[in-house]
Amino acid sequence: MFDPGPIGFHAAGLTSAGPTSAGLAYDAVLGIDPGVSRCGYGVIRRDGSVFSATACGVIRTPPTDPLPSRLAALAAELEALIEECRPGVLAVERVLFQVNTRTAMSVGQASGLALAIAGRRGIPVVSYSPNEVKLAVAGAGGASKGEVQAMVARLLRLAAPPESPDASDALALALCHWWQAPLRAATNGESGLVPGLTAAIAAAVAQESSS
């Protein structure tokens, strides 16, 4: 089951040093880190130049249940999550080649469910590779999961990093899209590093070091 508003995720959040949300017709992005056993989610809203994480967590399905039942349960949870959070965009991790075939299938199945639900509701979907997300959030495409968790907490000014790497990755996906959205709008969907992002990351790290 998802938790639409966990305690501690209504902090002031990151004050953007990058592009503003002017011209964007939404104020919430739902990040999805897809998987059948564990599907991470994270909602980030933007009010002017301030980002706030309003929900995050992991949807789990019992691995002992039949796959059709697990997919049905995951679909129902995603439907309820989207109905509750009303995002303007879904940011989903792009499915890349996986050495582990079972993992690749799980990611693809969960991703397909999220895309289908968004499609029925007319919600735009964007996808980012893990390296794109790491570069946007941590400043390095080779950043570890621990580094991404720490940077998500710093950028959103959370009391502590999300306990689950899946939830943290989902928040990172949403953050990545907030940074990329104005550039995508200006370049017809092409992605790239947004000017000002490096400064925002540096400012968050400096603030953490001085506290």
C-alpha positions as CSV (number, residue, x, y, z in Angstrom):
1,M,0.0,0.0,0.0
2,F,1.2,3.5,-0.7
3,D,1.3,6.3,1.8
4,P,0.1,9.6,0.2
5,G,1.7,11.9,2.8
6,P,4.4,10.5,5.0
7,I,5.5,12.6,8.0
8,G,8.6,14.7,7.3
9,F,8.0,15.2,3.6
10,H,6.4,18.6,3.8
11,A,9.6,20.6,4.4
12,A,10.3,23.9,2.6
13,G,12.3,22.0,0.1
14,L,14.9,23.2,-2.5
15,T,15.0,26.8,-3.6
16,S,15.8,26.5,-7.3
17,A,18.9,28.2,-8.7
18,G,18.0,27.0,-12.1
19,P,15.0,27.6,-14.5
20,T,11.6,28.5,-13.2
21,S,8.3,26.7,-13.8
22,A,7.0,29.6,-15.9
23,G,5.1,28.2,-18.9
24,L,4.6,24.8,-17.3
25,A,0.9,23.8,-16.9
26,Y,1.4,21.6,-13.8
27,D,2.7,21.8,-10.3
28,A,3.3,18.1,-9.4
29,V,5.5,15.4,-10.9
30,L,5.2,11.7,-9.9
31,G,8.4,9.8,-10.2
32,I,8.1,6.0,-10.7
33,D,11.0,3.6,-10.2
34,P,9.3,0.5,-11.7
35,G,9.4,-3.0,-10.5
36,V,6.8,-5.7,-9.7
37,S,8.2,-6.8,-6.3
38,R,9.1,-3.2,-5.3
39,C,7.8,-0.1,-7.2
40,G,9.1,3.1,-5.8
41,Y,7.2,6.4,-6.1
42,G,7.8,10.0,-5.2
43,V,5.8,13.2,-5.7
44,I,7.5,16.5,-5.9
45,R,5.5,19.7,-6.1
46,R,6.8,23.1,-7.1
47,D,5.6,26.4,-5.8
48,G,7.5,29.2,-7.6
49,S,11.1,28.4,-7.0
50,V,10.6,26.0,-4.1
51,F,10.4,22.2,-4.5
52,S,8.7,20.1,-1.9
53,A,8.4,16.3,-1.6
54,T,4.8,15.6,-0.6
55,A,4.8,11.8,-0.8
56,C,7.1,8.9,-1.3
57,G,7.3,5.2,-0.6
58,V,7.3,1.7,-2.2
59,I,4.4,-0.4,-3.5
60,R,5.2,-4.1,-2.8
61,T,3.6,-7.3,-4.1
62,P,4.1,-10.7,-2.5
63,P,6.6,-12.7,-4.6
64,T,4.7,-15.9,-3.8
65,D,1.5,-14.7,-5.5
66,P,0.8,-15.6,-9.1
67,L,2.1,-12.9,-11.5
68,P,-1.3,-11.9,-12.9
69,S,-2.5,-11.2,-9.3
70,R,0.6,-9.2,-8.5
71,L,0.3,-7.1,-11.7
72,A,-3.4,-6.5,-10.9
73,A,-2.6,-5.4,-7.4
74,L,0.2,-3.1,-8.6
75,A,-2.1,-1.6,-11.2
76,A,-4.7,-0.9,-8.6
77,E,-2.2,0.7,-6.2
78,L,-0.8,2.9,-9.1
79,E,-4.4,3.9,-10.0
80,A,-5.1,4.9,-6.4
81,L,-1.8,6.8,-6.1
82,I,-2.3,8.8,-9.3
83,E,-5.9,9.5,-8.2
84,E,-4.7,10.8,-4.8
85,C,-1.7,12.8,-6.0
86,R,-3.1,14.1,-9.4
87,P,0.3,14.6,-11.0
88,G,0.7,16.7,-14.1
89,V,3.5,14.4,-15.4
90,L,4.9,10.9,-14.8
91,A,8.6,10.5,-14.8
92,V,9.5,6.9,-15.3
93,E,12.9,5.2,-15.3
94,R,13.8,4.2,-18.9
95,V,14.1,0.5,-19.4
96,L,17.6,-0.3,-20.5
97,F,19.4,-3.6,-21.3
98,Q,19.7,-5.8,-18.2
99,V,22.0,-8.8,-17.7
100,N,19.4,-10.1,-15.3
101,T,16.5,-11.1,-17.6
102,R,14.0,-11.5,-14.7
103,T,14.8,-8.0,-13.5
104,A,14.4,-6.6,-17.0
105,M,11.0,-8.2,-17.3
106,S,9.8,-7.0,-13.9
107,V,10.9,-3.4,-14.7
108,G,9.2,-3.6,-18.2
109,Q,6.0,-5.0,-16.8
110,A,5.7,-2.4,-14.1
111,S,6.7,0.4,-16.4
112,G,4.1,-0.7,-18.9
113,L,1.4,-0.6,-16.3
114,A,2.3,3.0,-15.3
115,L,2.4,4.1,-18.9
116,A,-1.0,2.5,-19.6
117,I,-2.7,4.1,-16.6
118,A,-1.2,7.5,-17.5
119,G,-2.3,7.1,-21.1
120,R,-5.9,6.4,-20.1
121,R,-5.9,9.5,-17.9
122,G,-4.2,11.7,-20.5
123,I,-1.1,12.3,-18.3
124,P,2.1,12.9,-20.2
125,V,5.0,10.5,-19.5
126,V,8.7,11.2,-19.7
127,S,11.5,8.7,-19.2
128,Y,15.1,9.1,-18.1
129,S,17.9,6.7,-17.9
130,P,19.6,6.0,-14.5
131,N,22.7,7.8,-15.6
132,E,20.7,10.9,-16.6
133,V,19.0,10.9,-13.2
134,K,22.3,10.5,-11.3
135,L,23.9,13.3,-13.4
136,A,21.0,15.6,-12.7
137,V,20.7,15.0,-9.0
138,A,24.2,14.1,-7.9
139,G,26.3,15.7,-10.6
140,A,27.8,12.4,-11.7
141,G,26.4,9.7,-13.9
142,G,28.3,7.1,-11.9
143,A,27.0,8.1,-8.5
144,S,26.1,5.3,-6.1
145,K,22.6,4.7,-4.7
146,G,23.8,6.0,-1.4
147,E,25.1,9.2,-2.9
148,V,21.8,9.7,-4.8
149,Q,19.8,9.1,-1.5
150,A,22.0,11.7,0.3
151,M,21.7,14.2,-2.5
152,V,17.9,13.9,-2.7
153,A,17.7,14.6,1.1
154,R,20.0,17.6,0.7
155,L,18.2,19.1,-2.3
156,L,14.7,18.6,-0.7
157,R,16.0,19.6,2.8
158,L,14.6,16.4,4.3
159,A,15.3,15.5,7.9
160,A,16.8,12.2,6.7
161,P,17.3,10.4,3.4
162,P,14.3,8.1,2.4
163,E,14.9,4.7,3.9
164,S,14.2,2.8,0.7
165,P,16.5,3.3,-2.3
166,D,13.5,2.7,-4.5
167,A,11.6,5.7,-3.0
168,S,14.7,7.8,-3.2
169,D,15.2,6.9,-6.9
170,A,11.6,7.8,-7.6
171,L,12.1,11.2,-6.0
172,A,15.3,11.6,-8.0
173,L,13.4,10.9,-11.2
174,A,10.8,13.6,-10.3
175,L,13.6,16.1,-9.4
176,C,15.4,15.3,-12.7
177,H,12.2,16.1,-14.6
178,W,11.7,19.4,-12.8
179,W,15.2,20.4,-13.9
180,Q,14.7,19.2,-17.4
181,A,11.2,20.3,-18.1
182,P,11.9,23.9,-19.2
183,L,14.7,22.7,-21.4
184,R,12.5,20.0,-22.9
185,A,9.8,22.5,-23.5
186,A,12.3,24.8,-25.3
187,T,13.9,22.0,-27.4
188,N,10.8,19.9,-28.2
189,G,11.5,17.1,-25.8
190,E,15.3,16.8,-26.2
191,S,17.1,16.4,-22.8
192,G,20.3,17.9,-21.6
193,L,21.9,19.3,-18.5
194,V,20.0,22.5,-17.4
195,P,22.1,25.6,-16.6
196,G,22.1,26.4,-12.9
197,L,21.9,22.8,-11.8
198,T,25.5,22.5,-10.8
199,A,25.2,25.7,-8.7
200,A,22.1,24.3,-6.9
201,I,23.9,21.1,-6.1
202,A,26.9,23.0,-4.8
203,A,24.7,25.3,-2.7
204,A,23.0,22.3,-1.1
205,V,26.3,20.6,-0.3
206,A,27.7,23.8,1.1
207,Q,24.7,24.4,3.3
208,E,24.9,20.8,4.6
209,S,28.6,21.2,5.4
210,S,28.1,24.4,7.3
211,S,25.2,23.2,9.4
